[in-house]
Amino acid sequence: MGTPTQTTDAPPPASQPVIDKRAARGATRPGDRIFLGLSRGSGILLLVVMAAIAVFLTYRASLAISKDEGNFLTTFQWDTNLVPPDFGIAVLAFGTVVSSIIAMVIAVPVAVAIALFLTHYAPRRLRGPIAYVIDLLAAVPSIVYGLWGALVLVPHMTGLFGWLDDYLGWTGVFSWEGGAPRSMLTVGILLAIMILPIITNVSREVFRQVPQMHEEAALALGATRWEVIRMAVIPFGRSGVISASMLGLGRALGETMAVATVLSPTFDIQASLLDPGGGTFAQNIASKFGEATEFGRDALIASGLVLFVITLLVNGAARAIIARRKEYSGANA
């Protein structure tokens, strides 16, 4: 008698997920389709507006530059009423870049320090009031900063200018020959005060997003509070701090009324940051636009085109830096 053969049933095949082809192609519900269309339309509209601004600035700038007797990029004067006109942006570009660099050098370290203090050192009872005061500073109009700078900051800068001249005047950059301290250094300090709340608020929110497990792991390994900040908090928030800095730099580059109120503009590049003189794109446009002729306005629009390009380059560089440092930020750890 043969042995009975045992048959084993094969396990039933795993059920395959049912894929909705309509869902794979996109939104299926009416609300999703409406939201998708609005989002896509908003993005396209933004690109159209940016392109329209660029075309307008380029067209009006070409009308002025084509009749410029001097070199638009290197001429050290601005006289659009001459026949033929002679104007250039060398002084404006130098003043805009220098004042913005001074503001960033002063504001970024202070803002990051304040953000770290509020998130990791300040007692709970102080965090709210200090954050509230910083938010109020961000809401102050620029003309108020300008009036405060002209009436309070400028008269009190003589002591600082004298100290810099005594100890650092040999460098030439901080030499001072007297006079009203309406210089690029004063403008840079005022811009630093103006952009400080923006950088502080964004950096504070970034530091608050640091995973608690990162900090607890560092503490468990015996790290001090500063070592926790240096090894866990700052690497995680580096990209956010860069983004906050670029937001502040954008305001510093385009600030108008505060600079026009404080600065004594002249179309000359001073070797010393303490000597009066210089100018910025926004300040020059604000001060000359009202009395400019049709051709003079085209020339001012040409300078605005240069500021537009500088802003785009700065934002592009910031995006590139953030993209390179994203893998080291700690967000993916």
Sequence and secondary structure as in RCSB ss.txt:
>XXXX:A:sequence
MGTPTQTTDAPPPASQPVIDKRAARGATRPGDRIFLGLSRGSGILLLVVMAAIAVFLTYRASLAISKDEGNFLTT
FQWDTNLVPPDFGIAVLAFGTVVSSIIAMVIAVPVAVAIALFLTHYAPRRLRGPIAYVIDLLAAVPSIVYGLWGA
LVLVPHMTGLFGWLDDYLGWTGVFSWEGGAPRSMLTVGILLAIMILPIITNVSREVFRQVPQMHEEAALALGATR
WEVIRMAVIPFGRSGVISASMLGLGRALGETMAVATVLSPTFDIQASLLDPGGGTFAQNIASKFGEATEFGRDAL
IASGLVLFVITLLVNGAARAIIARRKEYSGANA
>XXXX:A:secstr
                    HHHHHS  SHHHHHHHHHHHHHHHHHHHHHHHHHHHHHHHHHHHHTT SS TTT 
  EETTSSS EE SHHHHHHHHHHHHHHHHHHHHHHHHHHHIIIIIS HHHHHHHHHHHHHHHHS HHHHHHHII
IIITGGGHHHHHHHHHHHGGGSTT    S   BHHHHHHHHHHHHHHHHHHHHHHHHHTS HHHHHHHHHTT  H
HHHIIIIIHHHHHHHHHHHHHHHHHHHHH  HHHHHH   BSS  SSTTSB B  HHHHHHHHTTT  HHHHHHH
HHHHHHHHHHHHHHHHHHHHHHHHHGGGSSTT 
